[in-house]
Amino acid sequence: MSNSLRRPLALLLLLSSVAASEPREESMNIQLIINGHRLQATLENTASGRDFYALLPLTLSAKDYADTETVADLPRKLTTQGAPAGIDPQIGDITYYAPWGNLALFHHDFGYSKGLIRLGHIDGSPDVIRQAIQLSRGSTLTITPVTHSSGTAEEI
């Protein structure tokens, strides 16, 4: 093999071994239990999403807000580092409203909201999500991380 091919090949092998030895980033899958419904969701790999994931497991008192979202107070404020000024939430979005420091799960679409940060999204059709998280009265919301080995919520 010529000397001009050995160097790029050696560099490629070195980079491949470094990439293979780095830990793969685990996705932040969670389970929500509300109104007797179990929902799966995935959090975004953002500073706010990782900060929220670090709080889990959580059991929170939840209530409906403006016939649009289910809200719950978090035990502490989340980081907003690198977050956009606001978002236009969709059905199934898991969000953090920074000015109030609360969690909001959207069961109806809503317009752009300054201070709202998307943390992730609930899996499923809009109808299933709406039925599961729309509250007529207060309820308990339990959020747990999902382990990758078992595919089920982690019991702690």
N, C-alpha and C positions, 0 to 999 in steps of 0.2 A: 504494500500500500504506500502511496506517495506521502511525503512529509506534509504536503498541503492539505491532504484529506485527514491525516491523523489528528491534527490539532482541533479542527471543528468536531470530529467524532468524539475525541476525549472530552471536550467541553460539553457536548450534548449528553454524554454518559454521566458526567459530573452533575449537571443540572437535573437530570432525571433522577439520580439517587437522592439529591437534596430534596426535590419535590416529593418523592415517595416517603422520605423520612419525616416530613412535616406532618403534624396531626391534621386530619381533615376536620373541617369545621362542621360540627353537628348542627342539624336544623333544630329550631326551637319549637317543637310540637307540643301542644297543650291540649288538655281536655277541660271543658266547661260543663258543669252540672247546674242546671237551673230549671225550675218548674218540672222536675222529674225527667228532663231531657238531658241526654249526654251528647255533647257536640265536640267535634275535633276542630282544631284550628292550628295555624302556623304563625308564629311571630316573625316580624321582619328583623333582619340582622342589622340593626341600627343601635346607636348608643341607648336610646330610649327603650327599644325592644329588649335589649340585653339587660338593662336595669330592671325592667318589669319582670323578666324571667327569673332574675336573681331573688325576687320577693316570694316566689312560689314555693310551697303551696299556700293558697289563700282561701279563706272563707269570709265572704263579705255580705253585708246587708245591701240588697239592691232594690231600686224603685224605678218606676217609669218617669221619664222627663219629657214633657211636651208631646206625648204620643208619638215620639220619634226614636227615642233611645232609652236603654236601660242603663242607669248610672249607679256607681258604687264608690264610696270614699276609700282611698288607698291609705295604708298605714304611714306613708311618707311620700314626699314629692319625688318625682322621677327626674333624671337628667334630661335636658332639652338640647344638649350639645349636638350640633350639626343638623338639627331638625328644621324643616321649612317653617315659614311664618304661619302657615295654616294649610288646611286641605279641604277638599270637597268630599265628604264621607259618603259611602255607598252602603247598601244593606249588607250586613255581615262584617263590617269593619269593626275592629277592636281598636279603640282610640284612647288617648290621654288628653284631657283638657287641662293644659298647663296653668291657666290663671286660677282655677279652682283646685287643681291637684287631684282630679277624680278620673275614674275609668268610665268609658262610655261605649256601650255595644249598640250599634245602630240596627234597628229593625225596620226603618224607613229611610229612603234617601233624604239627604238634606243638602243645603247649599254650602258654599265655601265658608269656613269658619276660621277666623284668625285665632291662633293659640291652640288649635286642635292638631294633634300628632297621631298619625297612623302607627299602631303597634303591630298589627297583624290583621288576619282575616279568618273568619269562621268558614269551614268547609260546608258545602251543601247548597241546595237551591234557596232562592230568596223566600219562597213560601215556607219551607221547613225552618229556616232561620227566624223568620217573622213569628211563626207559631211558637217556637221554643223560647224566644227571649222577650216577647212583648208581654208586659206585666199589667194586670188590672189592679194589683195591690202589691205591697212589698213582698220580697222573697229572699231566699238565700242563694248566693252565687258561690260555687266552689270551683277554683281553678287549680289544676295540678299539672306538673310537667309530665310528658309521656316518655317513658324509657324506650330506647330503640331496640333493646334485646327482646323485650316482651311484647311491645306494641300496645301496652296498656298503661293506664295512669299509674304513676308511682305512688305507693302508699307510704306515707311517712307518719 
